[in-house]
Structures are given as C-alpha cells and as structure tokens.
Amino acid sequence: MSKIDYYKIALDKAKEMGYDIVRPAGERDGWKYFNIVKSWLIGHKIGLPKFLKISTNGNDIAMAEGWDEIGWAIHQAKILNAH
C-alpha cells in the first residue's frame, strides 16, 4: 500500500488556484484540511481564510464552506501552526 502525500496534493491544487502557501489545518470526518494563502496578501484583511479539504483516500478535493466548517478549520490551523 502506498502512502498518500496529502500536502503535495494540497500544494499542487493550491498552485493551480493561484495560491503559494499551504499549511495543515487538521482532520475531521474523513477529510484533511489545509489553509491556502497567497503570499502577497499576508498582512492584508481580505475576509475569511480559504481552506482546501482532501478526502482521506486522496481522490476528492473541495473547498471548506460554511461558518461551522471554516470556523473549525481556523481554530485547528491556529493550534497546529502556533509558534
């Protein structure tokens, strides 16, 4: 069985969408979440952050939607990426 590189999948999809920074943001309900950012937007207020989610089988990719899902992902990203 081969190991799935979720980060690489997220980075490739983010680059397709014009984003260049990918940070892990937790796992929930069979999905792995990643915060995606355009580096030139860091420090600017642009609304809600964007989160990609990848199914644990690696076949499905979607954007997180709705206040509950995005709010959860924001909280998880803060925990995982705290310095």
N, CA, C and O of each residue as an XYZ file, in Angstrom:
332
protein
N       0.846     -1.171      0.000
C       0.000      0.000      0.000
C       0.900      1.245      0.000
O       1.827      1.343      0.804
N       0.629      2.170     -0.883
C       1.431      3.383     -0.952
C       0.853      4.455     -0.040
O      -0.358      4.536      0.166
N       1.740      5.269      0.496
C       1.313      6.341      1.386
C       0.925      7.563      0.552
O       1.631      7.923     -0.391
N      -0.185      8.190      0.895
C      -0.678      9.358      0.159
C      -0.011     10.609      0.723
O       0.004     10.811      1.938
N       0.540     11.447     -0.149
C       1.160     12.707      0.260
C       0.117     13.816      0.131
O       0.023     14.480     -0.900
N      -0.658     14.001      1.188
C      -1.750     14.982      1.176
C      -1.227     16.399      0.987
O      -1.843     17.207      0.291
N      -0.081     16.703      1.611
C       0.494     18.039      1.478
C       0.806     18.346      0.013
O       0.514     19.441     -0.468
N       1.396     17.389     -0.693
C       1.729     17.607     -2.108
C       0.457     17.796     -2.935
O       0.411     18.655     -3.816
N      -0.562     17.005     -2.656
C      -1.835     17.168     -3.363
C      -2.384     18.565     -3.115
O      -2.818     19.239     -4.049
N      -2.365     19.006     -1.845
C      -2.869     20.339     -1.492
C      -2.042     21.429     -2.164
O      -2.601     22.395     -2.682
N      -0.724     21.288     -2.162
C       0.147     22.297     -2.775
C      -0.087     22.381     -4.282
O      -0.158     23.480     -4.833
N      -0.203     21.257     -4.941
C      -0.454     21.249     -6.391
C      -1.784     21.927     -6.723
O      -1.862     22.733     -7.649
N      -2.830     21.594     -5.961
C      -4.146     22.190     -6.206
C      -4.125     23.692     -5.883
O      -4.710     24.493     -6.612
N      -3.460     24.063     -4.801
C      -3.355     25.478     -4.423
C      -2.648     26.272     -5.513
O      -3.075     27.375     -5.852
N      -1.578     25.724     -6.061
C      -0.848     26.412     -7.138
C      -1.732     26.592     -8.368
O      -1.677     27.633     -9.023
N      -2.542     25.591     -8.684
C      -3.490     25.708     -9.801
C      -4.442     26.883     -9.587
O      -4.857     27.541    -10.541
N      -4.780     27.137     -8.329
C      -5.731     28.179     -7.971
C      -5.064     29.538     -7.720
O      -5.750     30.513     -7.414
N      -3.730     29.608     -7.848
C      -3.023     30.870     -7.665
C      -2.522     31.121     -6.253
O      -2.103     32.237     -5.945
N      -2.552     30.121     -5.392
C      -2.062     30.241     -4.018
C      -0.677     29.623     -3.942
O      -0.358     28.713     -4.707
N       0.157     30.116     -3.012
C       1.515     29.581     -2.949
C       1.956     29.134     -1.561
O       3.078     28.652     -1.406
N       1.112     29.279     -0.559
C       1.433     28.812      0.788
C       0.339     27.844      1.228
O      -0.850     28.119      1.074
N       0.764     26.701      1.782
C      -0.167     25.681      2.262
C       0.248     25.302      3.678
O       1.412     24.992      3.935
N      -0.721     25.331      4.596
C      -0.460     24.954      5.983
C      -1.500     23.929      6.428
O      -2.681     24.081      6.114
N      -1.087     22.892      7.149
C      -2.052     21.905      7.636
C      -3.044     22.545      8.607
O      -2.692     23.453      9.360
N      -4.281     22.064      8.581
C      -5.321     22.627      9.447
C      -6.223     21.547     10.031
O      -7.408     21.792     10.257
N      -5.694     20.386     10.274
C      -6.460     19.360     10.972
C      -7.143     18.341     10.083
O      -7.057     18.379      8.856
N      -7.825     17.428     10.758
C      -8.534     16.348     10.079
C      -9.875     16.141     10.768
O      -9.959     16.140     11.996
N     -10.926     15.965      9.965
C     -12.267     15.796     10.522
C     -13.157     15.090      9.511
O     -13.115     15.393      8.319
N     -13.951     14.159      9.984
C     -14.965     13.482      9.170
C     -14.437     12.929      7.846
O     -15.104     13.025      6.816
N     -13.247     12.357      7.882
C     -12.689     11.757      6.671
C     -12.051     12.739      5.705
O     -11.804     12.391      4.550
N     -11.779     13.955      6.151
C     -11.145     14.975      5.314
C      -9.927     15.547      6.031
O      -9.948     15.737      7.247
N      -8.874     15.819      5.280
C      -7.704     16.523      5.788
C      -7.781     17.948      5.266
O      -7.976     18.165      4.070
N      -7.630     18.919      6.156
C      -7.797     20.333      5.822
C      -6.447     21.031      5.717
O      -5.513     20.735      6.463
N      -6.368     21.973      4.763
C      -5.163     22.773      4.568
C      -5.564     24.218      4.302
O      -6.422     24.500      3.465
N      -4.918     25.135      5.038
C      -5.116     26.565      4.814
C      -4.273     26.954      3.605
O      -3.088     26.625      3.548
N      -4.868     27.649      2.642
C      -4.118     28.097      1.466
C      -4.103     29.626      1.450
O      -5.107     30.276      1.741
N      -2.926     30.188      1.099
C      -2.713     31.627      1.180
C      -1.898     32.095     -0.024
O      -1.026     31.379     -0.518
N      -2.196     33.294     -0.479
C      -1.349     33.958     -1.466
C      -0.355     34.809     -0.677
O      -0.765     35.682      0.087
N       0.936     34.567     -0.850
C       1.937     35.226     -0.009
C       1.855     36.746     -0.074
O       2.120     37.413      0.925
N       1.497     37.304     -1.212
C       1.446     38.762     -1.327
C       0.267     39.358     -0.571
O       0.195     40.576     -0.407
N      -0.671     38.509     -0.099
C      -1.816     39.006      0.671
C      -1.582     38.982      2.185
O      -2.421     39.463      2.947
N      -0.452     38.427      2.622
C      -0.182     38.354      4.056
C      -0.124     39.773      4.619
O       0.558     40.647      4.083
N      -0.854     39.977      5.704
C      -0.904     41.289      6.332
C      -2.058     42.151      5.873
O      -2.268     43.238      6.410
N      -2.813     41.689      4.889
C      -3.983     42.423      4.393
C      -5.256     41.752      4.896
O      -5.319     40.526      4.992
N      -6.237     42.531      5.206
C      -7.541     42.000      5.626
C      -8.356     41.709      4.371
O      -8.724     42.626      3.636
N      -8.636     40.435      4.130
C      -9.341     40.069      2.894
C     -10.549     39.178      3.129
O     -11.058     38.568      2.189
N     -11.014     39.093      4.362
C     -12.154     38.239      4.645
C     -11.728     36.906      5.212
O     -10.639     36.779      5.771
N     -12.582     35.919      5.069
C     -12.306     34.600      5.635
C     -11.155     33.911      4.916
O     -11.010     34.039      3.701
N     -10.337     33.180      5.670
C      -9.271     32.391      5.046
C      -9.866     31.277      4.180
O     -11.022     30.892      4.354
N      -9.078     30.780      3.268
C      -9.503     29.698      2.378
C      -8.905     28.376      2.855
O      -7.740     28.312      3.250
N      -9.713     27.338      2.812
C      -9.266     26.014      3.227
C      -9.636     24.984      2.174
O     -10.791     24.879      1.760
N      -8.629     24.226      1.749
C      -8.840     23.063      0.883
C      -9.067     21.867      1.788
O      -8.498     21.793      2.877
N      -9.882     20.944      1.352
C     -10.011     19.693      2.082
C      -9.843     18.542      1.095
O     -10.353     18.562     -0.025
N      -9.111     17.546      1.562
C      -8.794     16.384      0.731
C      -9.304     15.149      1.459
O      -9.023     14.957      2.642
N     -10.051     14.316      0.751
C     -10.566     13.094      1.379
C      -9.404     12.197      1.772
O      -8.342     12.233      1.149
N      -9.609     11.395      2.804
C      -8.517     10.548      3.285
C      -8.071      9.509      2.263
O      -6.979      8.954      2.388
N      -8.898      9.237      1.252
C      -8.450      8.331      0.193
C      -7.671      9.086     -0.889
O      -7.109      8.472     -1.795
N      -7.640     10.423     -0.790
C      -6.871     11.248     -1.717
C      -7.542     11.507     -3.048
O      -6.949     12.151     -3.913
N      -8.761     11.025     -3.240
C      -9.428     11.150     -4.532
C     -10.278     12.401     -4.691
O     -10.476     12.877     -5.809
N     -10.782     12.938     -3.587
C     -11.681     14.091     -3.661
C     -11.025     15.321     -3.045
O     -10.407     15.246     -1.984
N     -11.169     16.454     -3.729
C     -10.660     17.729     -3.245
C     -11.805     18.736     -3.335
O     -12.498     18.813     -4.349
N     -11.994     19.504     -2.264
C     -13.062     20.509     -2.238
C     -12.605     21.676     -1.376
O     -11.579     21.604     -0.700
N     -13.379     22.743     -1.413
C     -13.134     23.887     -0.550
C     -14.040     23.769      0.668
O     -15.187     23.335      0.556
N     -13.525     24.154      1.827
C     -14.356     24.204      3.029
C     -15.381     25.313      2.842
O     -15.055     26.387      2.336
N     -16.612     25.055      3.246
C     -17.691     26.025      3.076
C     -18.526     26.095      4.345
O     -18.625     25.116      5.084
N     -19.115     27.233      4.592
C     -19.998     27.409      5.742
C     -19.237     27.840      6.975
O     -18.064     27.514      7.156
N     -19.937     28.586      7.825
C     -19.311     29.132      9.031
C     -18.786     28.051      9.950
O     -17.683     28.191     10.480
N     -19.532     26.975     10.161
C     -19.105     25.927     11.087
C     -17.807     25.266     10.631
O     -16.877     25.093     11.419
N     -17.755     24.905      9.367
C     -16.583     24.214      8.842
C     -15.366     25.139      8.800
O     -14.277     24.741      9.212
N     -15.534     26.349      8.315
C     -14.416     27.290      8.227
C     -13.957     27.705      9.625
O     -12.757     27.800      9.882
N     -14.908     27.952     10.525
C     -14.546     28.308     11.897
C     -13.741     27.216     12.573
O     -12.754     27.497     13.254
N     -14.159     25.963     12.388
C     -13.412     24.842     12.936
C     -12.005     24.802     12.358
O     -11.034     24.626     13.094
N     -11.891     24.963     11.047
C     -10.588     24.910     10.379
C      -9.673     26.052     10.845
O      -8.473     25.843     11.028
N     -10.226     27.245     11.035
C      -9.430     28.372     11.538
C      -8.859     28.030     12.910
O      -7.676     28.251     13.167
N      -9.694     27.497     13.780
C      -9.250     27.134     15.128
C      -8.151     26.073     15.078
O      -7.143     26.190     15.775
N      -8.340     25.055     14.267
C      -7.345     23.979     14.153
C      -6.030     24.497     13.581
O      -4.954     24.111     14.038
N      -6.118     25.375     12.576
C      -4.905     25.948     11.958
C      -4.119     26.741     12.991
O      -2.890     26.672     13.013
N      -4.806     27.496     13.851
C      -4.123     28.265     14.896
C      -3.390     27.341     15.857
O      -2.253     27.610     16.245
N      -4.048     26.247     16.241
C      -3.423     25.297     17.152
C      -2.197     24.635     16.511
O      -1.134     24.559     17.128
N      -2.350     24.165     15.284
C      -1.277     23.422     14.617
C      -0.110     24.294     14.162
O       1.019     23.814     14.054
N      -0.373     25.552     13.900
C       0.672     26.415     13.347
C       1.127     27.496     14.319
O       1.741     28.479     13.904
N       0.834     27.327     15.609
C       1.276     28.297     16.623
C       2.788     28.249     16.750
O       3.407     27.187     16.680
N       3.350     29.400     16.935
C       4.823     29.461     17.076
C       5.185     29.840     18.475
O       6.367     29.946     18.800
